[in-house]
Amino acid sequence: MRRRAFTLMEVLLVIALLVLLTAFVLPDLKGNMDRRALVESADSLRALIVMSQAEAMQDGLKRRIEFPGTPDPLDPHARKEVDVPTTTAQPVVKQQTDALNNPEFFGNDVPHETLHEGVRCVAVLSWTSDMYCDNSGGGGIAGPTINMKGETTFVGLTINPDGTTDKLAFVLTDLAPDVQPDETDVGRIIYVVVDGRTGQTWLQRAWRVEECLMMAQYKVSPVLRQDYTRPDKITEANILKPPTKWP
C-alpha cells in the first residue's frame, strides 16, 4: 500500500505549531535556569563561608569575607553606604597576617569565583529578626533596595578562630539593576544568612509585604533558620504549618 506524502501546507503547519510552542515554553525554561543559577550561587557562597570557618579553626587566624566596595572598618572617614552594584562581583577572603602584633590587619586577599554571571550581591547587612520586614524594597517586596537607584550597606564577615562569626545576611539577586521588582520576584532575591553564635547558615528568599503583615498578625518569626527559596505565596491556610510544609 502506497503511503501518502505530507503536503507543504501540512509541514508548514507543524513548523508553525512548534514555533508557537517554543515561544510559550522558552520564557519559563529561561526563568527556571536563571533561578537555579541564583540558588547555586547562594549555595556556593554558603560553602565558602563554611570552608573559611574550618580554615580559621585549623590555623587559629581570623578570616574576613568581603565583596568589592566594602568600606574599611578601620577608616573612620569611609563612606558607610555605597551605590547598589550593577554588575557581578566575586567575594574576597582575607586572612590575618600578624594576629599578635597587628590583629586588625587582614591581607592575603584571595578572590573566589562563587557567583554565576548575572547574579549580584546587592547588600551585606548585620541582621536582626526585624530586618526582613522593616523596610519595603518597593513593588510589594519587603527588605533592602536592590536596584541601581539606591544606596546599600556592605560589611565584612569576620570569622574567629573558634568558628564564631558576625550575624550577617548577604543579599543576592539575579534581577537586572534597571528592573523594578514586584512581588512575583521574591524568589529572585535570596538571603544567605549567617548566625555566628550557632555557626548555622541558611538560604531564605525575600518576603512579600503582605506575608510580613500576616506573620506579624500570627506572631510568626520572619527568620526561618532553615533553607526556603520557593517563590510560592504564603497564605493564612499554611502560615501555622512548619516551613517545610509551605505553601
Backbone as a ProteinNet text record, in pm:
[ID]
protein_1_A
[PRIMARY]
MRRRAFTLMEVLLVIALLVLLTAFVLPDLKGNMDRRALVESADSLRALIVMSQAEAMQDGLKRRIEFPGTPDPLDPHARKEVDVPTTTAQPVVKQQTDALNNPEFFGNDVPHETLHEGVRCVAVLSWTSDMYCDNSGGGGIAGPTINMKGETTFVGLTINPDGTTDKLAFVLTDLAPDVQPDETDVGRIIYVVVDGRTGQTWLQRAWRVEECLMMAQYKVSPVLRQDYTRPDKITEANILKPPTKWP
[TERTIARY]
84.9	0	88.9	60.8	142.3	104.3	208.9	184.9	161.7	74.8	52.3	158.3	225.2	328.8	263.7	339.8	290.4	292.1	190.8	187.8	271.2	308.1	384.3	306.6	175.9	93.3	97.2	93.5	97.6	232.2	341.4	473.9	484.8	437.6	442.3	357.1	244	157.2	225.9	295.2	368.1	479.5	552.5	659.9	603.4	490.7	429.3	387	333.5	293.3	413.8	525.5	647	703.1	701.3	748.1	660.7	528.2	435.5	456.8	477.1	500.7	630.4	734.7	862.9	849.9	769.9	751.5	686.5	599.9	535.6	628.5	706.3	786.3	918.8	980.8	1115.5	1127.8	1033.7	1048	1048.2	960	956.9	1085.5	1137.8	1262.4	1378.2	1384.9	1492.1	1479.3	1355.2	1334.3	1380	1350.5	1393.1	1544.5	1608.9	1755.2	1819	1763.1	1815.4	1800.7	1685.6	1661.7	1754.9	1781.9	1873.7	2014.4	2054.5	2186	2193.8	2083.8	2082	2096.4	2020.5	2027.7	2165.4	2221.4	2355.5	2459.8	2444.2	2536.7	2527.1	2405.1	2386	2445.7	2427.1	2481.7	2635.1	2693	2839.1	2894.5	2822.8	2866.3	2860.3	2755.5	2746.7	2864	2898.4	3010.8	3141.6	3158.4	3278.2	3286.5	3173.6	3170.1	3209.3	3151.8	3181.8	3329.1	3382.1	3522.9	3614.1	3580.5	3661.9	3655.6	3540.7	3530.5	3625.8	3626.7	3713.2	3860.9	3898.8	4038.5	4079.1	3989.2	4019.8	4039.3	3957.5	3969.2	4095.2	4138	4255.3	4385.7	4400.3	4528.6	4524.5	4407.4	4398.8	4404.4	4383.6	4385.7	4246.6	4206.4	4075.6	4070.5	3950.7	3924.1	3818.6	3819.5	3715.1	3672.1	3541.7	3485	3420.2	3464.2	3412.8	3380.5	3287	3262.3	3325.2	3367.5	3423.9	3328.5	3385.7	3304.6	3281.5	3320.3	3303.1	3396.3	3344.2	3429.9	3531.1	3647.1	3748.9	3700	3683	3630.7	3724.7	3852.9	3949.3	3955.8	3886.3	3887.6	3764.3	3782.5	3665.8	3597.6	3667.5	3610.9	3551.1	3552.8	3499.9	3349.9	3305.9	3164.5	3086	2985.1	2912.3	2818.9	2762.4	2673.6	2731.3	2713.9	2767.1	2653.8	2678.7	2578	2554	2430.9	2398	2476.5	2551.4	2629.8	2539.6	2588.4	2511.3	2566.1	2680.5	2740.9	2779.4	2808.5	2850.8	2991.7	3009.1	3141.5	3158.8	3282.2	3309.6	3361.6	3330.3	3379.8	3529.6	3590.1	3732.2	3747.3	3834.6	3864.5	3998.3	3997.4	4119.3	4156.5	4284.5	4334.7	4420.9	4411.6	4503	4646.6	4733.9	4873.7	4963.6	4921.9	5002.2	4906.1	4853.6	4749	4795.2	4924.8	4974.7	5001.3	5071.7	5115.4	5019.4	4944.8	4853.7	4725.9	4646.9	4532.5	4420.9	4416.8	4308.1	4341.9	4465.1	4503	4477.4	4409.4	4380.7	4441.1	4517.7	4577.9	4559	4650.3	4644.7	4508.4	4462.8	4330.4	4324.6	4226.1	4208.6	4065.8	4045.8	3909.9	3862	3732.9	3673.5	3560.3	3567.3	3460.5	3340.5	3247.7	3135.7	3001.1	2981.5	2852.8	2852	2740.3	2721.4	2712.8	2750.2	2736.2	2589.4	2564	2427	2370	2436.8	2394.2	2474.3	2407.2	2473.6	2451.8	2554.5	2537.6	2508.3	2386.9	2344.2	2347.3	2377.3	2389.7	2448.5	2521.4	2564.2	2530.7	2436.2	2376.7	2395.5	2413.3	2405.3	2258	2222.6	2079.8	2021.6	1894.3	1811.2	1681.6	1599.1	1473.7	1380.1	1402.3	1315.6	1364.3	1486	1545.8	1465.3	1406.4	1338.8	1211.6	1151.5	1020.7	1016.4	1125.9	1124.6	1102.9	1179	1176.1	1126.7	1043.7	993.6	1089.4	1129.2	1216.1	1140.7	1008.7	926.8	860.8	749.4	680.8	621.4	592.2	531.5	630.9	761.7	865.7	925.6	936	999	1150.2	1223.5	1368.1	1440.4	1571.4	1652.8	1630.7	1665.1	1659.6	1762.2	1723.8	1818.2	1847.5	1777.7	1807.5	1906.6	1949.9	2063.1	2027.7	1902.2	1863.3	1885.7	1934.6	1950.2	2091.6	2109.6	2237.4	2220.4	2331.7	2325.7	2437.4	2431.2	2530	2608.6	2740.7	2828.9	2915.9	2912.4	3005	3075.7	3192.6	3266.4	3225.1	3229.5	3200.1	3331.1	3348.5	3468.7	3446	3538.9	3529.9	3642.2	3607	3703	3762	3877.4	3941.7	3857.3	3757.3	3669.9	3549.7	3546.1	3438.3	3320.3	3314.4	3203.4	3222.8	3114	3118.2	3023.2	3022	2919.8	2786	2678	2544.2	2519	2529.9	2517.8	2421.7	2373.3	2293.8	2346.7	2389.5	2427.9	2301.5	2272.9	2152.6	2192.1	2145.7	2178.3	2053.8	2072.6	1962.4	2014.4	1926.6	1960.7	1880.7	1808.9	1734	1829.5	1800.1	1882.2	1871.3	1978.2	1976.9	1874.2	1829	1731.5	1588	1569	1435.3	1379.4	1256.2	1187.4	1111.2	1156	1092.6	951.5	869.2	737.5	726.7	613	600.3	618.3	606.8	629.4	777.3	864.9	1009.5	1073.5	994.1	1053.8	1152.1	1126.2	1216.3	1346.8	1358.1	1480.6	1564.2	1531.5	1610.3	1632.4	1755.9	1786.2	1886.3	1856.8	1947.8	2031.6	2162.6	2249.5	2274.7	2210.4	2206.8	2306.1	2385.7	2486.3	2455	2428.9	2410.9	2538.4	2623.7	2757	2761.6	2657.4	2660	2647.1	2568.7	2546.2	2626.4	2682.6	2752.4	2658.2	2528.4	2428.1	2422.4	2410.1	2395	2280.3	2192.1	2079.8	2043.6	1965.3	1921	1772.8	1737.1	1597.7	1560.8	1449.7	1407.6	1350.5	1333.7	1271.5	1123.4	1066.1	923.5	844.5	723.1	628.3	583.7	546.8	498.3	375.9	285.9	164.6	196.8	304.2	345.4	399.6	473.9	525.2	410.7	309.8	195.9	122.6	110.8	43.1	124.4	257.7	342.7	332.1	327.4	312.2	178	74.5	-59	-62	5.7	5.6	126.9	208	327.4	422.9	442.8	536.8	664.1	780.3	906.9	938.8	985.2	1027.1	1162.7	1230	1359.2	1333.7	1357.6	1320	1425	1552.9	1664.2	1667.8	1619	1629.7	1611.3	1657.4	1650.1	1504.9	1474.4	1343.8	1359.6	1353.9	1373.4	1254.8	1152.2	1037.3	962.4	921.5	855.7	705.5	648.3	503.7	456.7	339.2	286.6	242.2	282.4	241.3	105.9	11	-124.1	-163.5	-279.4	-330.2	-353.9	-379.6	-407.8	-287.3	-165.3	-48.2	48.8	13.6	108.1	143.6	54	80.8	146.7	171.3	242	392.6	473.4	619.1	656.6	763.6	803.3	826	863.3	882.5	752.7	638.8	506.7	450.3	525.5	476.5	496.1	410.9	289.5	175.1
-119.7	0	125.4	211.8	331.5	436.5	494	598.3	733.1	811.2	946.2	1038.4	1116.1	1210.2	1331.5	1394.9	1518.4	1630.5	1712	1828.8	1941.4	2036	2150.9	2227	2236.5	2307.3	2238.3	2105.5	2031.2	2050.2	2047.2	2067.5	2207.3	2307.9	2444.7	2460.8	2389	2396.1	2337	2224.8	2162.8	2254.1	2314.6	2407.2	2525.3	2578.1	2692.5	2655.5	2534.2	2489	2473.2	2421.7	2406.6	2542.5	2637.6	2773	2834	2815.9	2870.3	2805.9	2674.4	2603.9	2650.4	2668.8	2715.8	2854.6	2939.2	3075.9	3075.6	2975.2	2965.5	2905	2805.6	2728.5	2796.6	2864.1	2918	3017.2	3112.1	3204.5	3132.9	3033.4	2958.5	2881.4	2823.5	2747	2837.1	2955.7	3050.7	3098.4	3123.8	3167.9	3063.4	2936.2	2828.6	2815.6	2832.5	2823.5	2939.5	3060.7	3176.9	3156.1	3105.4	3085.4	2978.6	2875	2772.1	2829.5	2918.6	2982.4	3066.6	3132.5	3213.8	3125.7	3017.4	2927.4	2862.3	2823.2	2764.4	2865.4	2992.4	3096.3	3113	3115	3128	3009.2	2890.6	2770	2771.5	2822.6	2831.9	2931.9	3041.9	3139.5	3077.8	3002	2932.9	2837.2	2762.9	2669.5	2743	2862.8	2942.4	2984.9	3021.2	3060.5	2942.9	2826.6	2707.2	2669.4	2675.5	2642.1	2739	2868.6	2968.7	2948.9	2906.5	2875.4	2761.5	2657.6	2542.2	2582	2667.1	2709.6	2796	2885	2969.6	2885.5	2783.9	2696.5	2610.2	2579.6	2493.3	2566.7	2689.8	2759.7	2871.4	2896.7	2996.3	3140.3	3164.8	3300.1	3338.6	3460.7	3508.3	3517.7	3503	3527.5	3637.2	3705.4	3804	3787.3	3773.8	3761.8	3895.1	3954.9	4084.7	4084	4168.9	4197.3	4332.1	4351.1	4481.5	4595.3	4702.8	4816.3	4820	4712.4	4710.1	4814.1	4906.8	5008.9	4946	5006.5	4962.2	4992.4	4889.8	4915.3	4997.9	5008.5	5086.8	5232.8	5265.7	5402.6	5477.9	5570.7	5641.8	5732.4	5763.9	5852.7	5775.8	5643.3	5563.2	5585.3	5588.2	5606.6	5485.2	5507.6	5397.6	5326.7	5402.2	5342.1	5364.3	5265.1	5272.6	5250.8	5284.7	5262.5	5112.9	5076.4	4936.1	4887.4	4776.6	4726.6	4690.5	4718.7	4690	4571	4516.5	4403.2	4294.4	4176.7	4065.2	4089.9	4076.8	4087.3	3966.9	3919.2	3798.2	3833.3	3750.4	3776.9	3752.9	3820.5	3806.5	3756.4	3658.5	3609.8	3667.6	3737.6	3794.3	3717.5	3721.4	3645.4	3733.9	3714.1	3780.1	3741.7	3839.7	3808.8	3816.4	3892.6	3905.2	3921	3807.4	3810	3871	3862.2	3912.2	4061.8	4108.4	4247.9	4341.8	4287.7	4372.3	4293.7	4264.5	4173.8	4227.6	4358.8	4417.1	4423.4	4384.4	4391.1	4257.1	4264	4144.6	4162.1	4062.4	4067	3935.8	3909.7	3786.1	3769.8	3876.8	3874.2	3768	3679.4	3573	3579.4	3618.6	3617.7	3475.9	3453.7	3321.8	3334.5	3255.3	3253.5	3179.8	3255.5	3199.2	3224.5	3345.2	3383.1	3360.2	3308.9	3298.4	3437.7	3447.9	3574.8	3616	3741.5	3790.9	3792.4	3725.2	3727	3834.1	3919.7	4028.5	4016.2	4048.6	4071.2	4219.5	4253.5	4393.5	4453.8	4372.4	4424.2	4315.3	4357.4	4267.5	4339.8	4286	4357.1	4281.9	4355.1	4295.3	4267.7	4140.8	4109.7	4101.2	4136.8	4117.8	4054.1	4011.8	3946.9	4043.9	4176.1	4275.9	4317	4277.7	4328.4	4294.1	4174.5	4127.2	4205.2	4264.7	4326.6	4474.8	4532	4671.4	4769.4	4748.8	4846.2	4780.1	4850.1	4795.9	4827.5	4723.5	4743.5	4793.1	4805.3	4853.9	4740.5	4770	4669.7	4556.1	4580.8	4477.7	4383.5	4409.4	4325.6	4396.9	4326.8	4381.8	4365	4448.5	4433.8	4548.6	4535	4645.2	4668.4	4788.5	4821.5	4739.8	4686.4	4606	4664.1	4771.7	4825.4	4940.1	4989.9	5081.8	5222.8	5249.1	5384.2	5414.7	5316.4	5337.7	5314.6	5334	5304.7	5181.2	5116.9	4990.7	4985.1	4885.9	4867.5	4739.8	4750.3	4634.2	4629.8	4518	4495.3	4362.7	4347.2	4223.5	4120.2	3993.3	3883.8	3838.4	3867	3826.3	3690.2	3598.9	3462.5	3442.7	3408.5	3392.7	3251.4	3234.8	3102.2	2994.1	3034.3	2933.3	2900.5	2958.6	2929.4	3023.2	3107.1	3201.6	3316.1	3381.4	3489.5	3601	3705.7	3808.9	3753	3819.3	3783.8	3870.8	3809.9	3885.3	3817.1	3895.3	3842.3	3900.6	3813.3	3852.8	3849.3	3957.5	3965.7	3948.2	3839.3	3809.3	3819.1	3860.4	3865.2	3840.6	3789	3775.8	3875	3966	4068.8	4173.8	4221.1	4325.3	4453.1	4534.1	4653.3	4757.9	4757.1	4856.6	4806.5	4689	4631.5	4671	4722	4748.9	4622.9	4549.3	4421.3	4438.4	4336.7	4332.9	4203	4180.1	4069	3932.4	3923.8	3795.9	3760.8	3855.2	3834	3792.5	3757.9	3727.7	3609.8	3514.2	3400.7	3434.5	3557	3600.6	3691.9	3692.8	3763.6	3665.4	3627.9	3527	3583.2	3562.8	3597.2	3474	3491.8	3390.3	3438.2	3374.9	3423.8	3345.4	3418.6	3356.8	3395.5	3295.8	3319.2	3275	3371.9	3340.4	3268.9	3283.3	3219.3	3068	3023.7	2879.4	2820.3	2906.6	2856.9	2816.8	2840.8	2800	2899.4	2845.9	2928	2871.1	2957.8	2907.8	3007.7	2958.6	3039	3068.9	3194.5	3233.9	3341.7	3320.4	3420.4	3542.3	3651.6	3773.3	3747.7	3829.5	3818.9	3926.1	3890.9	3990.9	4074.3	4200.4	4285.9	4223.3	4168.8	4109	3985.3	3912.8	3798.8	3845.5	3955.8	4011.4	4055.1	4119.7	4163.6	4043.8	3937.8	3818.1	3749.3	3744.6	3685.3	3763	3896.1	3977.9	3950.6	3933.4	3907.2	3775.3	3674.1	3541.9	3520.1	3626	3618.2	3506.9	3499.9	3404.8	3480.1	3427.9	3496.5	3491	3603.7	3600.7	3534.5	3497.4	3429.1	3279.1	3204.8	3063.3	2971.4	3007	2922.8	2788.5	2787.1	2671.9	2719	2640.2	2681	2693.4	2804.5	2820.8	2918.6	2869.3	2953.5	2949.4	2870.6	2860.6	2993.4	3036.3	3166.8	3164.2	3046.1	3035	3128.1	3185.4	3280.1	3206.4	3258.6	3205.1	3266.7	3183.3	3230.5	3191.8	3238.8	3204.2	3054.2	2987.1	2843.5	2762.5	2816	2736.1	2808.2	2928.2	3006.2	2936.5	2854.6	2789	2652.5	2612.4	2486.9	2512.2	2406.9	2423.8	2468.9	2547.6	2595.2	2482.6	2363.9	2252.7	2212.9	2254.9	2222.1	2336.3	2448.1	2559.8	2529.9	2583.9	2657.6	2560.4
0	0	0	-88.4	-102.7	0.9	72.4	170.8	104.5	170.3	120.5	178.1	98.5	143.5	208.9	297.8	359.4	256.9	261.1	173.1	234.2	153.2	200.2	307.6	288.2	385.4	521.4	522.2	648.8	719.1	643.2	701.5	763.5	689.2	740.3	865.4	869.3	987.1	1109.3	1092.2	1203	1252.5	1159	1196.4	1274.3	1227.4	1296.3	1437.8	1453.8	1586.8	1679.2	1625.3	1705.9	1749	1656.3	1689.9	1797.8	1785.7	1883.5	2020.3	2021.6	2146.9	2212.6	2131.7	2184	2245.5	2181	2231.3	2369.3	2395.1	2525.9	2630.7	2591.9	2686.8	2720.1	2622	2640.2	2755.9	2773.3	2886.7	3021.3	3038.2	3164.2	3184.3	3075.8	3085.1	3123.8	3061.6	3094.8	3239.2	3282.7	3420.2	3520.3	3491.9	3581.7	3584.9	3467.5	3462.7	3539.3	3523.7	3596.9	3746.8	3788.4	3930.6	3986.3	3907.8	3955	3970.1	3879.2	3890.4	4016.9	4053.3	4174.7	4298.7	4304.5	4420	4428.8	4313.9	4313.7	4361.9	4323.8	4369.7	4520.6	4572.7	4717.1	4790.9	4734.8	4797.5	4793.6	4685.3	4675.4	4776.3	4797.9	4897.5	5036.9	5063.7	5192.4	5209.7	5105	5112.2	5139.5	5080	5104	5250.7	5308.3	5449.2	5538.6	5512	5592.4	5578.9	5455.7	5434.4	5509.2	5507.1	5576.3	5727.4	5779	5921.2	5957.3	5875.5	5902.2	5898.7	5803.2	5791.3	5910.8	5955.9	6070.6	6196.8	6212.8	6329.4	6322.4	6200.4	6185.2	6215.3	6162.6	6181.4	6285.6	6344.8	6451.8	6405.5	6275.7	6220.5	6171.1	6204	6159.3	6006.6	5954.4	5813.4	5802.7	5688.8	5660.9	5515.5	5495.3	5360.7	5326.1	5215.7	5173.7	5024.6	4986.8	4845.6	4812.4	4686.4	4647	4683.8	4735.7	4779.1	4928	4999	5144.2	5208.2	5288.1	5349.9	5446.2	5456.4	5550.7	5692.8	5777.1	5912.7	5999.1	5960.3	6037.7	5993.7	5884.4	5831.8	5882.5	5977	6031.9	5930.1	5820	5718.9	5601.1	5608.8	5497.6	5482.3	5360.9	5331	5381.8	5462.1	5524.6	5428	5334	5235.4	5096.2	5009.7	4873.7	4775.1	4649	4545.7	4527.6	4499.5	4475.1	4353.1	4363.7	4249.4	4131.2	4011.7	3891.1	3812.9	3854.8	3784.1	3884.4	3832.3	3915.7	3968.5	4098.9	4162.1	4252.8	4263.6	4341.3	4480.5	4579.2	4714.8	4726.2	4822.7	4851.6	4994.9	5015.2	5150.2	5193.4	5307.8	5364.1	5490.6	5525.4	5639.1	5728	5857.6	5949.7	5915.1	5910.6	5880.3	6003.7	6105.1	6227.1	6344.3	6391.8	6493.3	6625	6656.9	6784.4	6782.4	6682.2	6678.9	6605.6	6510.4	6433.1	6402.8	6506.8	6490.8	6402.3	6380.1	6299.6	6151.1	6115.4	5973.9	5906.5	5791.7	5713.3	5574.2	5530	5397	5323.6	5230.7	5151.2	5083.8	5019.1	4955.8	4847.2	4857.7	4758.2	4705.6	4577.7	4521.2	4495.3	4508.5	4486.3	4385.1	4280.1	4179.7	4240	4290	4365.7	4298.2	4246.3	4188.1	4037.6	3986.9	3842.5	3782	3655	3583.4	3583.1	3616.5	3623.7	3764.1	3857.5	3998.4	4071.4	4145.6	4216.4	4367	4443.1	4585.9	4602	4645.5	4648.3	4788.7	4890.3	5026	5115.2	5217.5	5325.5	5454.8	5530.6	5641.9	5773	5880.7	6013.2	6040.5	6052.6	6054.3	6194.8	6200.5	6318	6270.4	6362.1	6322.4	6251.3	6269.4	6205.6	6067.3	6031.3	5908.9	5784.3	5781.4	5660.8	5630.1	5731.7	5712.4	5745.7	5797.6	5840.7	5725.1	5616.6	5507.1	5379.7	5306.5	5181	5068	4995.9	4881.1	4759.4	4771.1	4659.8	4586.1	4522.1	4442.3	4522.5	4649.4	4732.8	4796.1	4780.4	4839.4	4959.8	5072.6	5191.5	5181.9	5256.2	5258.3	5192	5173.8	5121.5	4972.1	4927.2	4785.1	4708.5	4591.8	4514.8	4377.6	4338.2	4204.6	4215.3	4100.9	4097.4	4143.8	4177.8	4215.2	4363.3	4438.3	4581.4	4629.5	4758.8	4823.2	4910.8	4940.5	5013.2	5116.1	5201.9	5307.7	5283.4	5292.8	5283.9	5409.4	5477	5588.1	5563.6	5620.8	5604.1	5707.9	5669.4	5762.1	5825.6	5954.4	6026	6090.7	6067.1	6120.1	6220.9	6342.5	6451.1	6453.7	6522.3	6528.5	6595.6	6675	6735.6	6647.7	6527.3	6432.6	6440.8	6544.8	6554.9	6456.1	6420.4	6322.1	6363.8	6283.5	6298.2	6250.9	6291.9	6240.4	6117.5	6000.8	5876	5779.9	5685.1	5574.8	5444.5	5354	5218.6	5132.5	5061.5	4978.7	4833.1	4771.2	4631.8	4545.2	4419.3	4323.8	4183	4097.8	3956	3871.5	3937.4	3864.6	3809	3690.2	3630.5	3713.5	3719	3804.9	3765.8	3639.8	3596.6	3608.8	3669.8	3686.4	3822.4	3822.8	3948.7	3986.9	4088.5	4119.8	4173.5	4151.2	4214.4	4293.2	4354.3	4448.4	4383.1	4250.7	4184	4178.2	4214	4204.5	4336.7	4436.6	4567.4	4560	4470.4	4457.7	4390.2	4340.3	4273	4361.7	4489.6	4591.1	4705.8	4731.1	4833.2	4933.3	5060.1	5168.6	5205.4	5212.8	5272.4	5414.8	5510.2	5647.9	5733	5811.5	5898.1	6042.2	6126.7	6269.3	6338.8	6370.7	6419	6552.1	6633.8	6765.4	6754.3	6657.3	6641.7	6527.1	6440.7	6322.7	6211.8	6230.7	6132.9	6017	5896	5775.7	5693.5	5647.1	5568.3	5458.4	5360.7	5246.6	5263.6	5245.5	5265.6	5165.2	5095.3	4997.7	5067.3	4989.8	5042.6	5067.8	5155.2	5184.4	5111.1	5074.9	5028.6	5149.2	5123.6	5231.6	5296.4	5216.2	5273.2	5356.6	5321	5401.8	5536.6	5535.7	5660.9	5752.2	5695	5774.6	5834.4	5757.1	5805.7	5915.3	5898	6001.2	6131.7	6122.3	6242.3	6309.2	6228	6282.2	6359.4	6306.4	6369.4	6460.6	6478.5	6563.9	6519.2	6387.9	6328.5	6291.4	6329.2	6300.7	6151.9	6094.4	5953.5	5933.9	6043.5	6036.6	6049.1	5941.3	5940	6000.1	5988.5	6033.6	5960.6	5840.9	5752.8	5609.7	5514	5374.2	5328.7	5262.4	5199.4	5083.8	4961.2	4843.3	4747.4	4777.9	4687.7	4680.9	4561.4	4549.4	4578.1	4603.5	4624.4	4735.1	4716.4	4814.6	4941	5056.2	5184.5	5220.9	5259.7	5288.9	5431	5473.4	5606.3	5619.5	5508.4	5513.1	5557.8	5538.8	5575.6	5669	5716.7	5796.3	5927.1	5982.6	6109.5	6092.7	5968.4	5944.4	5948	5970.8	5960.6	5820.4	5804.7	5671.8	5570.9	5617	5523.8	5456.9	5514.8	5458	5374.3	5366.1	5285.9	5139.2	5049.5	5083.6	5107.7
[MASK]
+++++++++++++++++++++++++++++++++++++++++++++++++++++++++++++++++++++++++++++++++++++++++++++++++++++++++++++++++++++++++++++++++++++++++++++++++++++++++++++++++++++++++++++++++++++++++++++++++++++++++++++++++++++++++++++++++++++++++++++++++++++++

